[in-house]
Amino acid sequence: MEAMSEFDAIVVGAGPAGTSAAIKMASSGMNVLLVERADPPGTKNVSGGVLWGNDLEKIIPGWEKQAPYERVVESKAVGFLTRDSLINIDFRSRRLAEKATGHIVLRARLDQWLARKAREAGAMVISGVTVERVAVQDGVVKGVEQGGDLITSDVVILAEGANPRVAIDSGLRPPLRDEDVAIGVKEIIKLGEEKINERFNLRGKSGFAGEYVLGFLPEGVKAGGFLYTNKDTVSLGVVVSMKDLRKNGSTYSFDIIEEFAEHPYIAPMIEGGKVEEYSAHLVQEGGIQGVPKLYGNGYMIAGDAAGFSFSNGLVLQGMNYAIASGIAAAETAIEAKSKNNFSEEALAAYRERLMNSFVLRDLLDFRGIQGVTWSDTVHRVIPRVMEGVFEQLFTEDSQPKKHISRIVMDALSRSGMKTSDAIIEGYRMMRRM
Ligand SMILES: Cc1cc2nc3c(=O)[nH]c(=O)nc-3n(C[C@H](O)[C@H](O)[C@H](O)COP(=O)(O)OP(=O)(O)OC[C@H]3O[C@@H](n4cnc5c(N)ncnc54)[C@H](O)[C@@H]3O)c2cc1C
């Protein structure tokens, strides 16, 4: 007779994917072990971070009343920066705040709270332990290995984040390619609540989230910047294309965050602030091409480890995909337990669940979006053309005025792009976005 497993499920990684999976399974009575390398959970994690959507409600009813979030997004900006200018679209709406669709969070706090919720639901949570690999016998995952010890379970959920060493070292997914990831660098800057409210025109719990295209970087290097207001600090960071950075060879991600912070239209927002934390982390960027095989005999992969994230230059979302995929993996595990069948065929229901949710639908629908977010058009042409157009429009030089169409054509020609190419490129971008 086969020996019983020590746990029904082992979850590797206590980020939003892993904790969501653990909470869901433990709440349904499963015997769950959640293993996290950081002690306490969250201290190795980096996120902008706006937690978009309301997926936590499915596992923690009324989560918003208890969760340690900083502010709710009421003011959202999307801007293009050139060396001298900022072209900004600023959307402020009380309706955004009422819908509470974006919660600005600090991961160290959120993840510790989620890990506590997993414990309260009945999961065993071990922190400060790094899983080395999964144990595979006859093509079936039987548990995890760490320091020569084997801990057995019927199913393992790998939720280890954007650098999935366990899945790669265990042969469950291919190594990352440069195009699958970007590098995120982030500072937390202390400003004080009053100053933040004054500077960003905010009241109470309302918050500001800004995303910027850094159109002033050296040729070949592309990056986006973000600035989010927490209660009394701001999170400022950049996400840099790994592929470009490696090709360029002489620009470093830490230089780019400096340049972003010192930009004439970013610097005043953080003036007088004190950097309290500095961190760097990989960001999943691969889209559907970067998604590995998601399940097999005795295992499933969730969250960033599975390549689930979405970015269209206007928002960067990963935590909501992590939570939704963690829940989908947990539901599949609960079903598998009820049938005592953790085979690849049984766990195929995980993919079905993801296909019926925004997780895989978005990745499939927005196939190729990276071609827009990391394009020369977005990072070079649009910022320069818009700068040229607005500068002309708002400069009075006592000369006869030009029609806007003429101003746009002149700016396009200065950018080196033909009008016909601009129309085709614009159409392609609209379709992909
Ligand atoms: C700079 C930056 C800005 C971002 N901004 C946003 C944003 O604004 N909004 C948004 O939704 N998303 C954002 N993201 C993406 C978001 O952070 C991720 O999509 C999300 O954290 C994925 O959750 P996860 O649970 O899959 O992985 P993670 O949050 O990375 O959690 C994985 C966990 O596994 C642990 N772990 C790893 N290996 C092991 C091991 N071998 N053994 C034990 N434990 C292990 C890690 O310590 C970690 O706690 C941002 C990311 C970065 C880097």
The ligand as an SDF file (V2000), in Angstrom:
LIG
                    3D

 53 58  0  0  0  0  0  0  0  0999 V2000
    8.6130   47.0780   -9.4330 C   0  0  0  0  0  0  0  0  0  0  0  0
    7.3430   46.3080   -9.5580 C   0  0  0  0  0  0  0  0  0  0  0  0
    6.1380   46.9810   -9.6150 C   0  0  0  0  0  0  0  0  0  0  0  0
    4.9360   46.2620   -9.7180 C   0  0  0  0  0  0  0  0  0  0  0  0
    3.7600   46.9330   -9.6840 N   0  0  0  0  0  0  0  0  0  0  0  0
    2.5950   46.2530   -9.6450 C   0  0  0  0  0  0  0  0  0  0  0  0
    1.3620   46.9240   -9.4400 C   0  0  0  0  0  0  0  0  0  0  0  0
    1.3210   48.1310   -9.2550 O   0  0  0  0  0  0  0  0  0  0  0  0
    0.2280   46.1910   -9.4490 N   0  0  0  0  0  0  0  0  0  0  0  0
    0.2390   44.8290   -9.6220 C   0  0  0  0  0  0  0  0  0  0  0  0
   -0.8370   44.2020   -9.6030 O   0  0  0  0  0  0  0  0  0  0  0  0
    1.3920   44.1640   -9.8140 N   0  0  0  0  0  0  0  0  0  0  0  0
    2.5720   44.8400   -9.8150 C   0  0  0  0  0  0  0  0  0  0  0  0
    3.7460   44.1680   -9.9590 N   0  0  0  0  0  0  0  0  0  0  0  0
    3.7030   42.7150  -10.2020 C   0  0  0  0  0  0  0  0  0  0  0  0
    3.3620   41.9550   -8.9230 C   0  0  0  0  0  0  0  0  0  0  0  0
    4.2660   42.3210   -7.9030 O   0  0  0  0  0  0  0  0  0  0  0  0
    3.4510   40.4630   -9.1760 C   0  0  0  0  0  0  0  0  0  0  0  0
    2.6960   40.1240  -10.3020 O   0  0  0  0  0  0  0  0  0  0  0  0
    2.9220   39.6790   -7.9740 C   0  0  0  0  0  0  0  0  0  0  0  0
    3.6830   39.9550   -6.8240 O   0  0  0  0  0  0  0  0  0  0  0  0
    2.9280   38.1870   -8.2670 C   0  0  0  0  0  0  0  0  0  0  0  0
    2.5300   37.4810   -7.1250 O   0  0  0  0  0  0  0  0  0  0  0  0
    3.0780   36.0160   -6.8450 P   0  0  0  0  0  0  0  0  0  0  0  0
    2.4190   35.5780   -5.5930 O   0  0  0  0  0  0  0  0  0  0  0  0
    2.9200   35.1890   -8.0510 O   0  0  0  0  0  0  0  0  0  0  0  0
    4.6490   36.1940   -6.6490 O   0  0  0  0  0  0  0  0  0  0  0  0
    5.4550   37.0160   -5.5230 P   0  0  0  0  0  0  0  0  0  0  0  0
    4.6510   38.1260   -5.0160 O   0  0  0  0  0  0  0  0  0  0  0  0
    6.7750   37.3040   -6.0970 O   0  0  0  0  0  0  0  0  0  0  0  0
    5.5740   35.9660   -4.3570 O   0  0  0  0  0  0  0  0  0  0  0  0
    6.3920   34.8260   -4.4760 C   0  0  0  0  0  0  0  0  0  0  0  0
    6.8150   34.3960   -3.1010 C   0  0  0  0  0  0  0  0  0  0  0  0
    7.5460   33.1770   -3.1820 O   0  0  0  0  0  0  0  0  0  0  0  0
    8.6540   33.2360   -2.3140 C   0  0  0  0  0  0  0  0  0  0  0  0
    9.6200   32.2640   -2.8120 N   0  0  0  0  0  0  0  0  0  0  0  0
   10.3190   32.3170   -3.9770 C   0  0  0  0  0  0  0  0  0  0  0  0
   11.0820   31.2320   -4.1300 N   0  0  0  0  0  0  0  0  0  0  0  0
   10.8740   30.4720   -3.0330 C   0  0  0  0  0  0  0  0  0  0  0  0
   11.3870   29.2080   -2.6110 C   0  0  0  0  0  0  0  0  0  0  0  0
   12.2380   28.5490   -3.3530 N   0  0  0  0  0  0  0  0  0  0  0  0
   10.9750   28.7170   -1.4280 N   0  0  0  0  0  0  0  0  0  0  0  0
   10.0930   29.4030   -0.6390 C   0  0  0  0  0  0  0  0  0  0  0  0
    9.5690   30.5940   -0.9950 N   0  0  0  0  0  0  0  0  0  0  0  0
    9.9530   31.1150   -2.1900 C   0  0  0  0  0  0  0  0  0  0  0  0
    9.0850   34.6870   -2.3930 C   0  0  0  0  0  0  0  0  0  0  0  0
    9.8800   35.0890   -1.2800 O   0  0  0  0  0  0  0  0  0  0  0  0
    7.7470   35.3990   -2.4340 C   0  0  0  0  0  0  0  0  0  0  0  0
    7.2570   35.6840   -1.1500 O   0  0  0  0  0  0  0  0  0  0  0  0
    4.9650   44.8530   -9.8330 C   0  0  0  0  0  0  0  0  0  0  0  0
    6.1760   44.1700   -9.7840 C   0  0  0  0  0  0  0  0  0  0  0  0
    7.3480   44.8890   -9.6150 C   0  0  0  0  0  0  0  0  0  0  0  0
    8.6580   44.1320   -9.5090 C   0  0  0  0  0  0  0  0  0  0  0  0
  1  2  1  0
  2  3  1  0
  2 52  2  0
  3  4  2  0
  4  5  1  0
  4 50  1  0
  5  6  2  0
  6  7  1  0
  6 13  1  0
  7  8  2  0
  7  9  1  0
  9 10  1  0
 10 11  2  0
 10 12  1  0
 12 13  2  0
 13 14  1  0
 14 15  1  0
 14 50  1  0
 15 16  1  0
 16 17  1  0
 16 18  1  0
 18 19  1  0
 18 20  1  0
 20 21  1  0
 20 22  1  0
 22 23  1  0
 23 24  1  0
 24 25  2  0
 24 26  1  0
 24 27  1  0
 27 28  1  0
 28 29  2  0
 28 30  1  0
 28 31  1  0
 31 32  1  0
 32 33  1  0
 33 34  1  0
 33 48  1  0
 34 35  1  0
 35 36  1  0
 35 46  1  0
 36 37  1  0
 36 45  1  0
 37 38  2  0
 38 39  1  0
 39 40  1  0
 39 45  2  0
 40 41  1  0
 40 42  2  0
 42 43  1  0
 43 44  2  0
 44 45  1  0
 46 47  1  0
 46 48  1  0
 48 49  1  0
 50 51  2  0
 51 52  1  0
 52 53  1  0
M  END
$$$$
